[in-house]
Amino acid sequence: SDDAKSQSARREGLNHPLLLLTSLTYLSAMAASNESLHYVSYPTCVLAKSSKLIPNMIVGWIVERLRGQQHGNDSNHKKSHSIMEWLGAAFITLGIIGFQYIQLHKQSQNMGSDAKGDSPYGLALLGVSLFMDGLLGACQSVLKQKNAITTPGNRSGYRPPLAMETMLYTNLYATLILLPASYYKGQFHHGMKMIVPSEDTENQSTLLLQLNLSASLGQVFIFLTIHHFSPLICTTITTTRKFFTILLSVYKFGHVLDAWQWGSVGLVFGGLYLEIVAKLFGRGGGDGGVVKKKTKKE
């Protein structure tokens, strides 16, 4: 039986079309967010991206519902988040947005009001970015499921990729997409000049190398978190990371928080508490806190 299992595992391949779609959603979210900065203010972009926890849950729920309908009564594809998790995500989102808004408002007052208006096109780009963030999380969740997608000629389906395999192919497909795009936009040669050290770009090359090394190391932990826990937990960590950095800087430099900011801090910690409780006492903690709906067969 062990030999049969090993042979079956060897027959199972990776779902490369889904890995390509994952890479496309990752690039689209980043590109739409960066492009939106030409049409909306930076505070608007920061506040919008601070709320990506909710779009992740909504898009993930929609994708699971659609896959559940496609696979009939298969309980593996009928999952939903608990009410406690929805409340936790809402508290975290409201707390971060409130804290960031007050912080950015204070900075704009100190530096003088020179903000530009937010155009509908820029806001639409932010909407696309948030939707792609949600679709990215949904794709990563589907990748983690064994036999997530099967083909008529492949009974064994696809196996879940390892953390480093997901990182490798996501970045590989992203590179294959960005190379022709950068050449078309005329940015390829400029980028190569920055990579190759010279008298004019020596400092830039060193900084670029350091940036890529630190970003690669950070990605390792991101994909390990997604692999061992869930994309939603990874989103929760990355969303709250900046908030805790600001909170630590406030403590270190002795800044004073007003009542509204302390209320925002309370919302974030309350939301995190609800998320932790939902993971500990929920029936689907291993899958990012999703609750499987029972079917008649069960």
Secondary structure, DSSP 8 states (H G I E B T S, - for coil): -HHHHHHHHHH-B--HHHHHHHHHHHHHHHHHHHHHTTTS-HHHHHHHHTTTHHHHHHHHHHHHHHHHHHTTT-GGG-EEE-HHHHHHHHHHHHHHHHHHHHHHHHHHHHH--------HHHHHHHHHHHHHHHHHHHHHHHHHSTT-S-BTTBTT-B----HHHHHHHHHHHHHHHHHHHHHHTT-HHHHHHHHS--TTTHHHHHHHHHHHHHHHHHHHHHHHHHHHS-HHHHHHHHHHHHHHHHHHHHHHHT----HHHHHHHHHHHHHHHHHHHHHHHSTTGGGTSEEE---TT-
